[in-house]
Amino acid sequence: MYLEEQKLLLCGIDHGFSTMKTAHFVFGNGVKELGGEASLLTNTMFFNERYFKVGEGRLPLKDTKVEDGDYFLLTLAAITREMD
């Protein structure tokens, strides 16, 4: 939801165990770093000079969602999809 008068984007994100959910999108929680630039840009994200494939497949179950940067990358992908 975008509030024009305040220039504020509200973006609710559900960090599920197998899918990420926003108001308009549902996608898998897979994250895989690519060795270089992707040949297909679908579901590809460039962050910190590295390419990642996001939203395909599923991450293994983790004790916490903050033990590495996977869910941070998924959060960025979710916000980006909502901004589209």
Residue pairs with C-beta under 8 A, 6 or more apart in sequence:
1 9
1 10
1 23
2 8
2 9
2 10
3 9
3 10
9 82
9 83
11 22
11 23
11 78
11 79
11 82
11 83
12 22
12 23
13 20
13 21
13 22
13 75
13 78
13 79
14 20
14 21
14 22
15 29
15 65
15 71
15 74
15 75
16 29
17 29
17 61
18 28
18 29
18 58
19 26
19 27
19 28
19 29
20 26
20 27
20 28
20 29
20 55
20 74
20 77
20 78
22 78
22 81
22 82
23 82
24 81
24 82
25 78
25 81
25 82
27 43
27 54
27 55
27 77
27 78
27 81
28 55
28 56
28 57
28 58
29 55
29 58
29 59
29 70
29 71
29 74
30 53
30 54
30 55
30 56
30 57
30 58
30 59
31 52
31 53
31 54
31 59
31 70
31 73
31 74
32 52
32 53
32 56
32 57
33 50
33 51
33 52
34 44
34 50
34 51
34 52
34 53
36 51
37 51
38 44
38 51
38 53
43 53
43 54
43 55
43 56
44 51
44 52
44 53
44 54
45 51
45 52
45 53
45 54
45 73
45 76
45 77
45 80
46 52
47 73
47 76
52 73
54 73
54 74
54 77
55 74
55 77
59 70
62 68
62 70
65 71
